[in-house]
C-alpha cells in the first residue's frame, strides 16, 4: 500500500505518516514496485497509526498520542 493510499484510508496526511515513521513509532518495509520503492505496512502498524492520529486530533502531543496508542493496543478499553 502506498503512503498516499494509507493516508487517504485513515484520514491523515502523507507528511503525518512520514513523521510517525521518522519518530520511530512504526517501521515500514520498503519493497520494489515496478521502478519505485513503496512502503509496506503491517496491519498492526496501521491500527497503531490510526490510534496515534485519533489522539493527535484530540489535542495530544505526538509522544503522548504514541504512548496512549501503545497502551490502547496492549490494554484495550471496553466500549
N, C-alpha and C positions, 0 to 999 in steps of 0.2 A: 504494500500500500504506500503510495506516495505521501509525502508530508502534507501536501495541499489537500489530498483526499481525506486524510485523517482529521486535519484541521476543520474542514467543512463538516465532517461527520459529527464532531463533538462540539462545534461552535467556538472554536478557538482560532487564533491566527497561527500561521506557519512560524512567525517570529517567536510566539509564545512557546511553541513546541521546541524550537531550536534552543531557546533559553532554558527550558526544563532539562533538556539533554546536556547543555553546557554546564549547568549547575550540578550535574551528576545524579539527578533524581531518577533518571531512567537511562538505559543504554540501548540504543537501537543497533541493529545489524545492518551493514551496508551490503547490498547484493547488486550484481550487474544485470541491468535490464536493457537489452539492445546495446546502445553506445553509452548509456548513462549508469551511474550508480544511484540506487534509491535506497531509502531506509526501509527496514522491515521491523515491525513492532510485534511483540508477543501480546496475546490477549490480556495477560496480567498487567503489562505496561500500559496498554490502552485504558484499562479500568483505573489505574493509578493516575494517569494523566487527566481523565475525566474528573476524578475527585479533586485533584490539585486545582484545576480550572474552576470547579464549583466553589471551592473555598476561597480562591482569589476573587471571584465575583462577589463573595460575601464580605470582602474587605481585608482579608488576612494577608500578611506578607508572604512572599514566596516560601521562605523557610517554614513558617508556621503552617501554611497550606500543605506543604510536603509532609510535615510531621503529623498533621491531622489526617491526611490521606493514608499515610502508613499505618497509623493507629486504627483507622476505619477498616483497612484491609486485614489487619491481624485480629481485631476485635469488633466485628460488625455490630452496629446497633440494630435493635429490632424496631422496625417501623411498619 
